[in-house]
């Protein structure tokens, strides 16, 4: 496959732990007041590597590893920094350290990684590595270096699996950092004098810490001063739980077009109730203002959301509108049928026709 002509990045395996090698050069324990830690890590090995996304392959043989190692040493000697970044990012905030030395070990090319700050070392412990290679690297002084490793990246998704962890570098005496050191607690002269007065003997004695622990344990466990703090913690925990419970009842954000559709549908149902005579226009206006949207034009998210009606399949506004539409008003009081008034003049006898008319009117009244 044709070799790429632009910078490419390959993930490297780590086949076995590296032998402890004390590097040369100036490797400070601190950089700008932050702790610096050093780890050996294999960057790439011989074989054919294929990029999973871009599809190109890179064949690595011993001669190529040797050239990369020599070019890397020359870059460092010339003052060209080789950064260690996160996910091949060129942003300053993603730099966690620098490669300080190159070393060949069998079929692998190793780099001595300097991580600046405890957070950088922790980031390295959680990831594996990937190399960034420029096929024709030119530095800021227009010096041409040819094919060179220009950065090392931390990544959780290497192409080649089974990478081992970073191997921490021993110091000049062959010890790992903090190996053989006694645990020491920072203490000022004033604090030391106070300790001596409290424990009644030399605070530097071997049993100093034990004496302090004994005095602390001898205190009354039912110290009243601890009770308010405990009560406050309980109140805070209860308040957090109540806030979480209340927040879970709030309706979820609703897209504007959904708000508009539900508001229009609910308003239309209230209008239909008015048209059927089930609701007065003034009552309709009040219900729309309360349940749909107020005078400020903002939608009533609680009434228009199903979150306020967990037991139903509709929001509160739609449910109330449907109840009004399904509930036809029931007439109150008694209703009488058709009443007919007699046209007979008192004192006058009615004719048979008038009597028949009166009789038919009474029948019609009763049947109605």
C-alpha positions in Angstrom: 0.0 0.0 0.0 1.2 3.5 -0.8 2.8 5.3 2.1 0.9 8.4 3.3 2.4 11.9 2.6 0.7 13.6 5.6 1.3 13.1 9.3 -0.2 9.9 10.5 -0.9 8.4 13.9 -0.5 4.7 14.9 -1.3 3.0 18.2 1.5 0.9 19.6 1.4 -2.4 21.6 3.4 -3.2 24.7 4.4 -6.8 24.8 6.3 -7.0 28.2 7.4 -4.9 31.1 10.6 -2.9 30.4 13.8 -3.3 32.1 14.8 -0.6 34.6 17.2 1.8 32.9 18.4 5.0 34.5 18.2 7.8 31.8 20.8 10.4 31.2 20.2 14.1 31.1 18.5 16.5 33.4 15.3 15.0 34.8 14.0 17.3 37.5 11.7 16.1 40.3 9.5 19.2 39.8 8.6 21.4 36.8 7.2 24.8 37.6 6.5 23.7 41.2 4.5 20.6 40.1 5.8 17.1 40.7 7.2 15.3 37.7 7.2 11.5 37.3 8.9 9.4 34.7 7.8 6.2 33.0 9.2 4.0 30.2 6.7 3.1 27.5 7.1 1.2 24.3 5.8 3.4 21.5 5.8 1.1 18.4 7.3 -2.2 17.4 8.2 -4.0 14.1 5.3 -5.3 12.0 2.7 -4.1 9.7 0.2 -1.7 11.2 -3.1 -0.7 9.6 -5.0 2.5 10.5 -8.7 1.5 11.1 -10.3 4.7 9.9 -8.1 5.9 7.1 -7.1 2.5 5.8 -3.4 3.1 5.1 -0.8 0.6 6.4 2.7 1.3 7.7 5.4 -1.4 7.6 7.9 -1.1 10.4 11.2 -3.0 10.3 14.3 -2.8 12.6 16.0 -0.2 10.3 13.0 2.1 10.5 12.8 1.8 14.2 16.6 2.7 14.4 16.1 5.8 12.2 13.2 7.0 14.4 15.2 6.5 17.5 18.2 8.4 16.1 16.0 11.2 14.7 14.2 11.4 18.1 17.5 11.8 20.0 18.7 14.4 17.5 15.4 16.4 17.9 15.7 16.4 21.7 19.4 17.4 21.5 18.4 20.3 19.2 15.8 21.5 21.7 12.8 20.4 19.7 10.1 19.3 22.2 8.1 16.1 21.6 4.9 16.5 23.6 2.7 13.9 25.1 -1.0 14.9 24.6 -4.4 13.5 24.9 -6.1 11.9 21.8 -3.6 13.5 19.3 -4.8 17.0 20.2 -2.6 20.0 19.5 -4.4 22.2 22.1 -2.2 23.4 25.0 -4.7 22.3 27.6 -4.4 18.7 26.4 -0.6 18.4 26.9 0.3 16.3 29.9 4.1 15.9 29.5 7.0 15.3 27.1 9.1 12.5 25.7 12.6 12.9 27.2 14.6 10.0 25.7 14.4 7.3 23.0 15.6 3.7 23.5 15.6 0.6 21.3 14.9 -2.7 23.0 14.7 -5.7 20.7 11.9 -5.1 18.2 10.4 -2.2 20.1 11.1 1.5 20.3 10.7 2.9 23.8 10.2 6.4 25.0 10.9 7.9 28.5 7.8 9.8 29.3 7.8 12.8 31.7 4.4 13.5 33.2 4.0 16.9 34.9 1.5 16.9 37.8 -0.3 14.1 39.6 -3.3 14.5 37.3 -1.1 13.8 34.3 0.3 10.6 35.8 -3.2 9.5 36.6 -4.3 10.2 33.1 -1.4 8.0 31.8 -2.4 5.2 34.2 -5.8 5.1 32.7 -4.8 5.0 29.0 -2.5 3.4 26.5 -0.4 5.1 23.8 -0.4 6.1 20.1 2.5 7.7 18.1 2.1 10.7 15.8 4.6 10.4 12.8 5.3 13.2 10.4 6.7 11.7 7.1 8.7 14.9 6.4 9.0 17.0 9.5 10.4 20.6 9.4 10.8 22.4 12.7 10.4 26.1 13.5 13.9 27.0 12.3 13.3 25.4 8.9 15.4 22.4 9.7 14.3 19.3 7.8 14.4 16.0 9.8 12.6 13.6 7.4 10.3 11.0 8.9 10.1 11.5 12.6 7.9 10.9 15.7 6.6 14.3 16.6 4.3 13.5 19.5 3.0 10.6 21.7 -0.7 10.5 22.5 -2.6 8.9 25.3 -5.7 7.0 24.1 -8.1 4.4 25.5 -8.7 2.8 22.1 -5.4 1.5 20.6 -5.5 -0.4 17.4 -3.3 -3.2 18.8 -4.6 -4.7 22.1 -2.7 -6.3 25.0 -0.7 -3.2 26.0 0.9 -3.3 29.4 1.0 -0.4 31.9 3.6 2.3 32.0 6.8 1.2 33.8 8.0 3.7 36.4 11.7 4.6 36.2 13.9 4.0 39.2 16.2 6.7 40.6 20.0 6.8 40.3 20.3 4.4 43.4 18.0 1.8 41.7 15.1 2.6 44.0 11.6 3.4 42.9 10.3 6.8 44.0 9.5 6.9 47.8 10.9 3.3 48.1 12.5 3.0 51.6 11.4 6.4 52.7 9.8 6.8 56.0 6.4 8.4 56.1 6.8 12.0 57.4 4.1 14.5 58.4 4.8 18.2 57.9 5.0 20.0 61.3 6.1 23.5 62.2 8.2 24.3 65.3 5.1 25.8 67.1 3.1 22.7 66.3 5.9 20.4 67.6 6.0 22.3 71.0 2.2 22.0 71.3 2.4 18.3 70.7 5.1 17.9 73.4 2.9 19.8 75.9 -0.2 17.7 75.0 1.4 14.2 75.2 3.8 15.0 78.0 6.9 13.7 76.3 9.2 14.2 73.3 7.0 14.5 70.3 9.7 12.9 68.2 9.5 9.6 70.1 8.5 6.5 68.2 5.2 6.3 70.0 4.3 9.9 69.3 1.5 9.1 66.9 0.2 6.3 69.2 0.0 8.7 72.1 -2.0 11.2 70.1 -4.4 8.5 68.9 -4.9 7.4 72.5 -5.7 10.9 73.6 -8.2 11.3 70.8 -9.9 8.0 71.6 -10.1 8.8 75.3 -12.4 11.8 74.6 -16.1 11.4 75.3 -17.6 10.0 72.1 -20.8 11.8 73.0 -19.4 15.2 72.6 -22.3 17.6 72.4 -20.5 19.8 69.9 -20.7 16.9 67.4 -24.4 16.6 67.7 -25.3 19.9 65.9 -23.0 18.9 63.0 -24.6 15.5 62.8 -28.1 17.0 62.9 -27.2 19.5 60.2 -25.9 16.7 57.9 -29.1 14.8 58.4 -31.2 17.9 57.6 -29.1 18.5 54.4 -29.5 14.9 53.3 -33.3 15.2 53.8 -33.4 18.5 51.9 -31.5 17.0 49.0 -33.8 14.0 48.9 -36.9 16.3 48.9 -35.4 18.5 46.2 -34.7 15.5 44.1 -38.2 14.2 44.6 -39.8 17.5 43.7 -37.5 18.0 40.6 -38.5 14.6 39.3 -42.2 15.8 39.1 -41.4 18.8 37.0 -42.4 18.4 33.3 -39.6 17.8 30.8 -38.8 20.6 28.3 -41.2 20.7 25.5 -40.4 21.8 21.9 -42.2 25.1 20.9 -44.1 23.4 18.1 -45.4 20.8 20.5 -46.5 23.4 23.0 -48.3 25.3 20.3 -50.1 22.2 19.0 -51.3 21.1 22.4 -52.4 24.6 23.4 -54.4 25.0 20.1 -56.1 21.6 20.6 -57.1 22.4 24.2 -58.4 25.8 23.2 -60.4 24.3 20.4 -62.1 21.8 22.8 -63.1 24.7 25.1 -64.5 26.5 22.1 -66.5 23.4 21.1 -68.0 23.3 24.6 -69.2 26.9 24.2 -70.7 26.1 20.9 -72.7 23.2 22.3 -74.0 25.3 25.1 -72.1 23.4 27.8 -69.9 26.3 28.8 -70.3 30.1 28.9 -67.9 32.3 26.9 -66.7 34.0 30.1 -66.0 30.6 31.7 -64.2 29.5 28.6 -61.9 32.6 28.7 -61.1 31.9 32.4 -60.3 28.2 31.8 -58.0 29.1 28.8 -56.2 31.7 30.8 -55.6 29.3 33.7 -54.9 26.0 31.9 -53.5 27.0 28.5 -51.7 30.3 28.6 -51.9 33.4 30.7 -52.0 37.0 29.8 -48.2 37.1 29.3 -48.6 34.6 26.4 -46.5 31.9 28.1 -47.8 28.4 28.0 -48.8 26.6 31.3 -46.2 23.9 31.1 -47.6 22.0 34.0 -51.2 21.9 32.7 -50.1 21.1 29.2 -47.7 18.3 30.2 -48.6 14.7 31.1 -46.2 14.9 34.1 -48.9 16.6 36.1 -51.4 13.8 35.3 -49.4 10.6 35.8 -52.4 8.4 36.1 -54.0 9.6 32.8 -53.2 9.5 29.1 -53.7 13.2 28.6 -52.5 16.5 30.0 -54.7 18.2 32.6 -55.9 20.9 30.2 -57.1 18.3 27.6 -58.7 16.1 30.3 -60.8 19.0 31.7 -61.9 20.1 28.2 -63.0 16.5 27.4 -65.0 16.3 30.6 -66.8 19.5 29.7 -67.6 18.2 26.2 -68.9 14.8 27.5 -71.0 16.3 30.3 -74.3 17.7 28.9 -75.9 20.0 31.5 -79.0 18.5 33.3 -82.0 20.8 33.6 -82.8 21.8 37.1 -86.4 22.0 38.6 -89.7 20.7 37.2 -91.1 21.1 33.7 -94.8 21.3 33.0 -96.5 20.5 29.7 -98.6 22.8 27.6 -101.2 24.7 29.6 -104.5 25.8 27.9 -106.6 28.7 29.4 -110.4 28.4 29.1 -112.0 31.0 26.8 -115.4 30.5 28.3 -117.1 33.6 29.8 -118.4 33.0 33.2 -122.2 32.7 33.2 -122.3 31.5 29.6 -122.8 27.9 28.9 -120.3 26.4 26.5 -121.4 24.8 23.3 -120.6 21.1 22.5 -117.9 22.3 20.1 -116.3 24.4 22.9 -116.5 21.4 25.3 -114.9 19.2 22.7 -112.1 21.8 22.1 -111.5 21.9 25.8 -111.3 18.2 26.1 -108.8 17.9 23.2 -106.7 20.6 24.8 -106.5 18.8 28.1 -105.5 15.6 26.3 -102.7 17.5 24.4 -101.5 19.0 27.6 -101.2 15.7 29.4 -99.5 13.9 26.5 -97.0 16.8 26.0 
